[in-house]
Amino acid sequence: MFQIDPLSRKPVYEQLIDQLERLILSGVLHAGDQLPSVRSLRQEHGVSISTVQQAYQTLEQQQL
């Protein structure tokens, strides 16, 4: 579902935000859909829990 580019100049949390926004705006994700858990994203992509939490909190603040 997510493609994280460790060589990108863009921080990982911003990559997650961008991809989630695209999924929402394209209609792949709908209101009420369950997002991947913080721990599962951490394990799958090797990112820290705080990075995933930061992305999710930003999306929540943006009311996405």
PDB file of N, CA, C and O in Angstrom:
ATOM      1  N   MET A   1       0.811  -1.187   0.000  1.00  0.00           N
ATOM      2  CA  MET A   1       0.000   0.000   0.000  1.00  0.00           C
ATOM      3  C   MET A   1       0.864   1.265   0.000  1.00  0.00           C
ATOM      4  O   MET A   1       0.520   2.249  -0.655  1.00  0.00           O
ATOM      5  N   PHE A   2       1.983   1.242   0.731  1.00  0.00           N
ATOM      6  CA  PHE A   2       2.832   2.422   0.829  1.00  0.00           C
ATOM      7  C   PHE A   2       4.212   2.118   0.258  1.00  0.00           C
ATOM      8  O   PHE A   2       4.740   1.013   0.387  1.00  0.00           O
ATOM      9  N   GLN A   3       4.772   3.141  -0.376  1.00  0.00           N
ATOM     10  CA  GLN A   3       6.126   3.051  -0.904  1.00  0.00           C
ATOM     11  C   GLN A   3       6.957   4.119  -0.202  1.00  0.00           C
ATOM     12  O   GLN A   3       6.753   5.312  -0.427  1.00  0.00           O
ATOM     13  N   ILE A   4       7.885   3.701   0.638  1.00  0.00           N
ATOM     14  CA  ILE A   4       8.745   4.622   1.347  1.00  0.00           C
ATOM     15  C   ILE A   4      10.101   4.636   0.651  1.00  0.00           C
ATOM     16  O   ILE A   4      10.716   3.591   0.443  1.00  0.00           O
ATOM     17  N   ASP A   5      10.555   5.832   0.294  1.00  0.00           N
ATOM     18  CA  ASP A   5      11.850   5.991  -0.362  1.00  0.00           C
ATOM     19  C   ASP A   5      12.846   6.522   0.662  1.00  0.00           C
ATOM     20  O   ASP A   5      12.827   7.710   0.982  1.00  0.00           O
ATOM     21  N   PRO A   6      13.719   5.653   1.183  1.00  0.00           N
ATOM     22  CA  PRO A   6      14.664   6.089   2.205  1.00  0.00           C
ATOM     23  C   PRO A   6      15.689   7.098   1.675  1.00  0.00           C
ATOM     24  O   PRO A   6      16.339   7.783   2.465  1.00  0.00           O
ATOM     25  N   LEU A   7      15.842   7.198   0.364  1.00  0.00           N
ATOM     26  CA  LEU A   7      16.801   8.133  -0.220  1.00  0.00           C
ATOM     27  C   LEU A   7      16.170   9.487  -0.555  1.00  0.00           C
ATOM     28  O   LEU A   7      16.864  10.409  -0.983  1.00  0.00           O
ATOM     29  N   SER A   8      14.866   9.603  -0.363  1.00  0.00           N
ATOM     30  CA  SER A   8      14.164  10.841  -0.672  1.00  0.00           C
ATOM     31  C   SER A   8      14.566  11.947   0.300  1.00  0.00           C
ATOM     32  O   SER A   8      14.872  11.692   1.465  1.00  0.00           O
ATOM     33  N   ARG A   9      14.557  13.163  -0.198  1.00  0.00           N
ATOM     34  CA  ARG A   9      14.809  14.317   0.667  1.00  0.00           C
ATOM     35  C   ARG A   9      13.595  14.618   1.537  1.00  0.00           C
ATOM     36  O   ARG A   9      13.700  15.315   2.546  1.00  0.00           O
ATOM     37  N   LYS A  10      12.455  14.092   1.144  1.00  0.00           N
ATOM     38  CA  LYS A  10      11.217  14.308   1.894  1.00  0.00           C
ATOM     39  C   LYS A  10      11.205  13.359   3.097  1.00  0.00           C
ATOM     40  O   LYS A  10      11.456  12.164   2.943  1.00  0.00           O
ATOM     41  N   PRO A  11      10.913  13.888   4.301  1.00  0.00           N
ATOM     42  CA  PRO A  11      10.851  13.021   5.488  1.00  0.00           C
ATOM     43  C   PRO A  11       9.821  11.904   5.315  1.00  0.00           C
ATOM     44  O   PRO A  11       8.837  12.058   4.590  1.00  0.00           O
ATOM     45  N   VAL A  12      10.058  10.795   5.982  1.00  0.00           N
ATOM     46  CA  VAL A  12       9.197   9.631   5.861  1.00  0.00           C
ATOM     47  C   VAL A  12       7.764   9.959   6.264  1.00  0.00           C
ATOM     48  O   VAL A  12       6.825   9.515   5.603  1.00  0.00           O
ATOM     49  N   TYR A  13       7.578  10.725   7.331  1.00  0.00           N
ATOM     50  CA  TYR A  13       6.210  11.027   7.754  1.00  0.00           C
ATOM     51  C   TYR A  13       5.480  11.825   6.680  1.00  0.00           C
ATOM     52  O   TYR A  13       4.274  11.650   6.505  1.00  0.00           O
ATOM     53  N   GLU A  14       6.183  12.697   5.954  1.00  0.00           N
ATOM     54  CA  GLU A  14       5.553  13.443   4.869  1.00  0.00           C
ATOM     55  C   GLU A  14       5.231  12.524   3.693  1.00  0.00           C
ATOM     56  O   GLU A  14       4.218  12.715   3.020  1.00  0.00           O
ATOM     57  N   GLN A  15       6.077  11.536   3.441  1.00  0.00           N
ATOM     58  CA  GLN A  15       5.780  10.559   2.393  1.00  0.00           C
ATOM     59  C   GLN A  15       4.502   9.797   2.732  1.00  0.00           C
ATOM     60  O   GLN A  15       3.658   9.570   1.865  1.00  0.00           O
ATOM     61  N   LEU A  16       4.365   9.406   3.992  1.00  0.00           N
ATOM     62  CA  LEU A  16       3.152   8.702   4.428  1.00  0.00           C
ATOM     63  C   LEU A  16       1.925   9.595   4.287  1.00  0.00           C
ATOM     64  O   LEU A  16       0.886   9.149   3.800  1.00  0.00           O
ATOM     65  N   ILE A  17       2.036  10.839   4.706  1.00  0.00           N
ATOM     66  CA  ILE A  17       0.921  11.776   4.603  1.00  0.00           C
ATOM     67  C   ILE A  17       0.504  11.933   3.148  1.00  0.00           C
ATOM     68  O   ILE A  17      -0.679  11.834   2.822  1.00  0.00           O
ATOM     69  N   ASP A  18       1.479  12.180   2.275  1.00  0.00           N
ATOM     70  CA  ASP A  18       1.176  12.376   0.855  1.00  0.00           C
ATOM     71  C   ASP A  18       0.447  11.171   0.268  1.00  0.00           C
ATOM     72  O   ASP A  18      -0.526  11.320  -0.471  1.00  0.00           O
ATOM     73  N   GLN A  19       0.926   9.980   0.603  1.00  0.00           N
ATOM     74  CA  GLN A  19       0.323   8.772   0.047  1.00  0.00           C
ATOM     75  C   GLN A  19      -1.081   8.541   0.609  1.00  0.00           C
ATOM     76  O   GLN A  19      -1.981   8.129  -0.123  1.00  0.00           O
ATOM     77  N   LEU A  20      -1.268   8.800   1.888  1.00  0.00           N
ATOM     78  CA  LEU A  20      -2.596   8.643   2.474  1.00  0.00           C
ATOM     79  C   LEU A  20      -3.565   9.664   1.892  1.00  0.00           C
ATOM     80  O   LEU A  20      -4.720   9.340   1.616  1.00  0.00           O
ATOM     81  N   GLU A  21      -3.100  10.895   1.706  1.00  0.00           N
ATOM     82  CA  GLU A  21      -3.959  11.918   1.094  1.00  0.00           C
ATOM     83  C   GLU A  21      -4.392  11.488  -0.306  1.00  0.00           C
ATOM     84  O   GLU A  21      -5.555  11.651  -0.676  1.00  0.00           O
ATOM     85  N   ARG A  22      -3.457  10.940  -1.081  1.00  0.00           N
ATOM     86  CA  ARG A  22      -3.791  10.480  -2.436  1.00  0.00           C
ATOM     87  C   ARG A  22      -4.823   9.361  -2.398  1.00  0.00           C
ATOM     88  O   ARG A  22      -5.751   9.341  -3.207  1.00  0.00           O
ATOM     89  N   LEU A  23      -4.665   8.432  -1.463  1.00  0.00           N
ATOM     90  CA  LEU A  23      -5.615   7.327  -1.344  1.00  0.00           C
ATOM     91  C   LEU A  23      -7.006   7.826  -0.960  1.00  0.00           C
ATOM     92  O   LEU A  23      -8.015   7.302  -1.434  1.00  0.00           O
ATOM     93  N   ILE A  24      -7.052   8.836  -0.103  1.00  0.00           N
ATOM     94  CA  ILE A  24      -8.330   9.395   0.321  1.00  0.00           C
ATOM     95  C   ILE A  24      -8.973  10.164  -0.832  1.00  0.00           C
ATOM     96  O   ILE A  24     -10.145   9.958  -1.145  1.00  0.00           O
ATOM     97  N   LEU A  25      -8.204  11.046  -1.457  1.00  0.00           N
ATOM     98  CA  LEU A  25      -8.749  11.888  -2.522  1.00  0.00           C
ATOM     99  C   LEU A  25      -9.135  11.091  -3.768  1.00  0.00           C
ATOM    100  O   LEU A  25     -10.027  11.493  -4.515  1.00  0.00           O
ATOM    101  N   SER A  26      -8.463   9.966  -3.988  1.00  0.00           N
ATOM    102  CA  SER A  26      -8.793   9.142  -5.157  1.00  0.00           C
ATOM    103  C   SER A  26      -9.961   8.199  -4.882  1.00  0.00           C
ATOM    104  O   SER A  26     -10.446   7.526  -5.792  1.00  0.00           O
ATOM    105  N   GLY A  27     -10.414   8.150  -3.627  1.00  0.00           N
ATOM    106  CA  GLY A  27     -11.555   7.313  -3.294  1.00  0.00           C
ATOM    107  C   GLY A  27     -11.203   5.883  -2.911  1.00  0.00           C
ATOM    108  O   GLY A  27     -12.093   5.060  -2.696  1.00  0.00           O
ATOM    109  N   VAL A  28      -9.916   5.584  -2.826  1.00  0.00           N
ATOM    110  CA  VAL A  28      -9.508   4.240  -2.410  1.00  0.00           C
ATOM    111  C   VAL A  28      -9.823   4.043  -0.926  1.00  0.00           C
ATOM    112  O   VAL A  28     -10.288   2.980  -0.517  1.00  0.00           O
ATOM    113  N   LEU A  29      -9.564   5.076  -0.132  1.00  0.00           N
ATOM    114  CA  LEU A  29      -9.922   5.045   1.288  1.00  0.00           C
ATOM    115  C   LEU A  29     -11.130   5.937   1.506  1.00  0.00           C
ATOM    116  O   LEU A  29     -11.204   7.042   0.969  1.00  0.00           O
ATOM    117  N   HIS A  30     -12.074   5.452   2.296  1.00  0.00           N
ATOM    118  CA  HIS A  30     -13.304   6.185   2.575  1.00  0.00           C
ATOM    119  C   HIS A  30     -13.414   6.450   4.070  1.00  0.00           C
ATOM    120  O   HIS A  30     -12.718   5.834   4.877  1.00  0.00           O
ATOM    121  N   ALA A  31     -14.288   7.362   4.421  1.00  0.00           N
ATOM    122  CA  ALA A  31     -14.556   7.638   5.829  1.00  0.00           C
ATOM    123  C   ALA A  31     -14.948   6.337   6.518  1.00  0.00           C
ATOM    124  O   ALA A  31     -15.797   5.589   6.033  1.00  0.00           O
ATOM    125  N   GLY A  32     -14.320   6.085   7.647  1.00  0.00           N
ATOM    126  CA  GLY A  32     -14.627   4.878   8.401  1.00  0.00           C
ATOM    127  C   GLY A  32     -13.728   3.696   8.085  1.00  0.00           C
ATOM    128  O   GLY A  32     -13.717   2.711   8.823  1.00  0.00           O
ATOM    129  N   ASP A  33     -12.963   3.784   6.982  1.00  0.00           N
ATOM    130  CA  ASP A  33     -12.022   2.710   6.665  1.00  0.00           C
ATOM    131  C   ASP A  33     -10.917   2.674   7.720  1.00  0.00           C
ATOM    132  O   ASP A  33     -10.484   3.709   8.227  1.00  0.00           O
ATOM    133  N   GLN A  34     -10.481   1.481   8.030  1.00  0.00           N
ATOM    134  CA  GLN A  34      -9.428   1.329   9.013  1.00  0.00           C
ATOM    135  C   GLN A  34      -8.075   1.483   8.333  1.00  0.00           C
ATOM    136  O   GLN A  34      -7.797   0.833   7.325  1.00  0.00           O
ATOM    137  N   LEU A  35      -7.241   2.345   8.893  1.00  0.00           N
ATOM    138  CA  LEU A  35      -5.883   2.523   8.389  1.00  0.00           C
ATOM    139  C   LEU A  35      -5.007   1.416   8.959  1.00  0.00           C
ATOM    140  O   LEU A  35      -5.338   0.820   9.984  1.00  0.00           O
ATOM    141  N   PRO A  36      -3.890   1.143   8.292  1.00  0.00           N
ATOM    142  CA  PRO A  36      -2.963   0.158   8.860  1.00  0.00           C
ATOM    143  C   PRO A  36      -2.510   0.613  10.246  1.00  0.00           C
ATOM    144  O   PRO A  36      -2.350   1.807  10.497  1.00  0.00           O
ATOM    145  N   SER A  37      -2.310  -0.336  11.127  1.00  0.00           N
ATOM    146  CA  SER A  37      -1.885   0.029  12.478  1.00  0.00           C
ATOM    147  C   SER A  37      -0.480   0.627  12.454  1.00  0.00           C
ATOM    148  O   SER A  37       0.307   0.373  11.542  1.00  0.00           O
ATOM    149  N   VAL A  38      -0.192   1.420  13.467  1.00  0.00           N
ATOM    150  CA  VAL A  38       1.120   2.044  13.600  1.00  0.00           C
ATOM    151  C   VAL A  38       2.198   0.963  13.645  1.00  0.00           C
ATOM    152  O   VAL A  38       3.235   1.081  12.992  1.00  0.00           O
ATOM    153  N   ARG A  39       1.948  -0.067  14.405  1.00  0.00           N
ATOM    154  CA  ARG A  39       2.945  -1.136  14.547  1.00  0.00           C
ATOM    155  C   ARG A  39       3.155  -1.910  13.244  1.00  0.00           C
ATOM    156  O   ARG A  39       4.280  -2.291  12.920  1.00  0.00           O
ATOM    157  N   SER A  40       2.083  -2.139  12.505  1.00  0.00           N
ATOM    158  CA  SER A  40       2.246  -2.882  11.261  1.00  0.00           C
ATOM    159  C   SER A  40       3.038  -2.068  10.230  1.00  0.00           C
ATOM    160  O   SER A  40       3.861  -2.624   9.504  1.00  0.00           O
ATOM    161  N   LEU A  41       2.791  -0.755  10.166  1.00  0.00           N
ATOM    162  CA  LEU A  41       3.579   0.082   9.262  1.00  0.00           C
ATOM    163  C   LEU A  41       5.039   0.123   9.692  1.00  0.00           C
ATOM    164  O   LEU A  41       5.942   0.106   8.856  1.00  0.00           O
ATOM    165  N   ARG A  42       5.260   0.176  10.993  1.00  0.00           N
ATOM    166  CA  ARG A  42       6.628   0.186  11.509  1.00  0.00           C
ATOM    167  C   ARG A  42       7.359  -1.087  11.093  1.00  0.00           C
ATOM    168  O   ARG A  42       8.495  -1.038  10.623  1.00  0.00           O
ATOM    169  N   GLN A  43       6.704  -2.210  11.267  1.00  0.00           N
ATOM    170  CA  GLN A  43       7.326  -3.486  10.933  1.00  0.00           C
ATOM    171  C   GLN A  43       7.519  -3.644   9.426  1.00  0.00           C
ATOM    172  O   GLN A  43       8.570  -4.101   8.976  1.00  0.00           O
ATOM    173  N   GLU A  44       6.521  -3.272   8.663  1.00  0.00           N
ATOM    174  CA  GLU A  44       6.569  -3.468   7.211  1.00  0.00           C
ATOM    175  C   GLU A  44       7.607  -2.581   6.535  1.00  0.00           C
ATOM    176  O   GLU A  44       8.259  -2.997   5.578  1.00  0.00           O
ATOM    177  N   HIS A  45       7.758  -1.348   7.041  1.00  0.00           N
ATOM    178  CA  HIS A  45       8.630  -0.389   6.366  1.00  0.00           C
ATOM    179  C   HIS A  45       9.863  -0.009   7.169  1.00  0.00           C
ATOM    180  O   HIS A  45      10.706   0.747   6.685  1.00  0.00           O
ATOM    181  N   GLY A  46       9.982  -0.517   8.380  1.00  0.00           N
ATOM    182  CA  GLY A  46      11.165  -0.246   9.186  1.00  0.00           C
ATOM    183  C   GLY A  46      11.278   1.201   9.646  1.00  0.00           C
ATOM    184  O   GLY A  46      12.382   1.712   9.834  1.00  0.00           O
ATOM    185  N   VAL A  47      10.138   1.860   9.827  1.00  0.00           N
ATOM    186  CA  VAL A  47      10.149   3.239  10.316  1.00  0.00           C
ATOM    187  C   VAL A  47       9.772   3.241  11.787  1.00  0.00           C
ATOM    188  O   VAL A  47       9.199   2.276  12.291  1.00  0.00           O
ATOM    189  N   SER A  48      10.093   4.320  12.464  1.00  0.00           N
ATOM    190  CA  SER A  48       9.808   4.368  13.895  1.00  0.00           C
ATOM    191  C   SER A  48       8.311   4.592  14.143  1.00  0.00           C
ATOM    192  O   SER A  48       7.592   5.137  13.306  1.00  0.00           O
ATOM    193  N   ILE A  49       7.882   4.154  15.309  1.00  0.00           N
ATOM    194  CA  ILE A  49       6.492   4.323  15.698  1.00  0.00           C
ATOM    195  C   ILE A  49       6.135   5.804  15.735  1.00  0.00           C
ATOM    196  O   ILE A  49       5.048   6.196  15.312  1.00  0.00           O
ATOM    197  N   SER A  50       7.047   6.619  16.238  1.00  0.00           N
ATOM    198  CA  SER A  50       6.767   8.056  16.334  1.00  0.00           C
ATOM    199  C   SER A  50       6.591   8.695  14.959  1.00  0.00           C
ATOM    200  O   SER A  50       5.835   9.657  14.825  1.00  0.00           O
ATOM    201  N   THR A  51       7.271   8.181  13.939  1.00  0.00           N
ATOM    202  CA  THR A  51       7.123   8.693  12.578  1.00  0.00           C
ATOM    203  C   THR A  51       5.717   8.433  12.061  1.00  0.00           C
ATOM    204  O   THR A  51       5.086   9.321  11.487  1.00  0.00           O
ATOM    205  N   VAL A  52       5.232   7.229  12.262  1.00  0.00           N
ATOM    206  CA  VAL A  52       3.890   6.876  11.809  1.00  0.00           C
ATOM    207  C   VAL A  52       2.853   7.657  12.610  1.00  0.00           C
ATOM    208  O   VAL A  52       1.881   8.155  12.042  1.00  0.00           O
ATOM    209  N   GLN A  53       3.048   7.771  13.916  1.00  0.00           N
ATOM    210  CA  GLN A  53       2.123   8.525  14.752  1.00  0.00           C
ATOM    211  C   GLN A  53       2.075   9.986  14.316  1.00  0.00           C
ATOM    212  O   GLN A  53       1.003  10.592  14.296  1.00  0.00           O
ATOM    213  N   GLN A  54       3.221  10.554  13.967  1.00  0.00           N
ATOM    214  CA  GLN A  54       3.262  11.939  13.517  1.00  0.00           C
ATOM    215  C   GLN A  54       2.443  12.108  12.238  1.00  0.00           C
ATOM    216  O   GLN A  54       1.703  13.082  12.099  1.00  0.00           O
ATOM    217  N   ALA A  55       2.571  11.178  11.317  1.00  0.00           N
ATOM    218  CA  ALA A  55       1.805  11.242  10.069  1.00  0.00           C
ATOM    219  C   ALA A  55       0.310  11.139  10.361  1.00  0.00           C
ATOM    220  O   ALA A  55      -0.475  11.921   9.826  1.00  0.00           O
ATOM    221  N   TYR A  56      -0.091  10.194  11.194  1.00  0.00           N
ATOM    222  CA  TYR A  56      -1.504  10.014  11.513  1.00  0.00           C
ATOM    223  C   TYR A  56      -2.065  11.235  12.250  1.00  0.00           C
ATOM    224  O   TYR A  56      -3.192  11.652  11.983  1.00  0.00           O
ATOM    225  N   GLN A  57      -1.286  11.810  13.177  1.00  0.00           N
ATOM    226  CA  GLN A  57      -1.747  12.980  13.906  1.00  0.00           C
ATOM    227  C   GLN A  57      -1.921  14.172  12.975  1.00  0.00           C
ATOM    228  O   GLN A  57      -2.873  14.938  13.123  1.00  0.00           O
ATOM    229  N   THR A  58      -1.016  14.337  12.021  1.00  0.00           N
ATOM    230  CA  THR A  58      -1.128  15.435  11.055  1.00  0.00           C
ATOM    231  C   THR A  58      -2.387  15.285  10.227  1.00  0.00           C
ATOM    232  O   THR A  58      -3.108  16.257  10.002  1.00  0.00           O
ATOM    233  N   LEU A  59      -2.655  14.070   9.772  1.00  0.00           N
ATOM    234  CA  LEU A  59      -3.871  13.819   8.990  1.00  0.00           C
ATOM    235  C   LEU A  59      -5.119  14.100   9.825  1.00  0.00           C
ATOM    236  O   LEU A  59      -6.099  14.654   9.325  1.00  0.00           O
ATOM    237  N   GLU A  60      -5.074  13.718  11.084  1.00  0.00           N
ATOM    238  CA  GLU A  60      -6.210  13.962  11.961  1.00  0.00           C
ATOM    239  C   GLU A  60      -6.426  15.466  12.156  1.00  0.00           C
ATOM    240  O   GLU A  60      -7.564  15.935  12.159  1.00  0.00           O
ATOM    241  N   GLN A  61      -5.340  16.214  12.317  1.00  0.00           N
ATOM    242  CA  GLN A  61      -5.446  17.664  12.476  1.00  0.00           C
ATOM    243  C   GLN A  61      -6.010  18.311  11.208  1.00  0.00           C
ATOM    244  O   GLN A  61      -6.707  19.323  11.279  1.00  0.00           O
ATOM    245  N   GLN A  62      -5.706  17.724  10.057  1.00  0.00           N
ATOM    246  CA  GLN A  62      -6.220  18.226   8.788  1.00  0.00           C
ATOM    247  C   GLN A  62      -7.644  17.714   8.523  1.00  0.00           C
ATOM    248  O   GLN A  62      -8.245  18.021   7.494  1.00  0.00           O
ATOM    249  N   GLN A  63      -8.156  16.945   9.454  1.00  0.00           N
ATOM    250  CA  GLN A  63      -9.493  16.356   9.394  1.00  0.00           C
ATOM    251  C   GLN A  63      -9.665  15.463   8.162  1.00  0.00           C
ATOM    252  O   GLN A  63     -10.723  15.435   7.534  1.00  0.00           O
ATOM    253  N   LEU A  64      -8.601  14.741   7.841  1.00  0.00           N
ATOM    254  CA  LEU A  64      -8.694  13.745   6.781  1.00  0.00           C
ATOM    255  C   LEU A  64      -8.889  12.423   7.461  1.00  0.00           C
ATOM    256  O   LEU A  64      -9.000  11.396   6.792  1.00  0.00           O
TER     257      LEU A  64
END
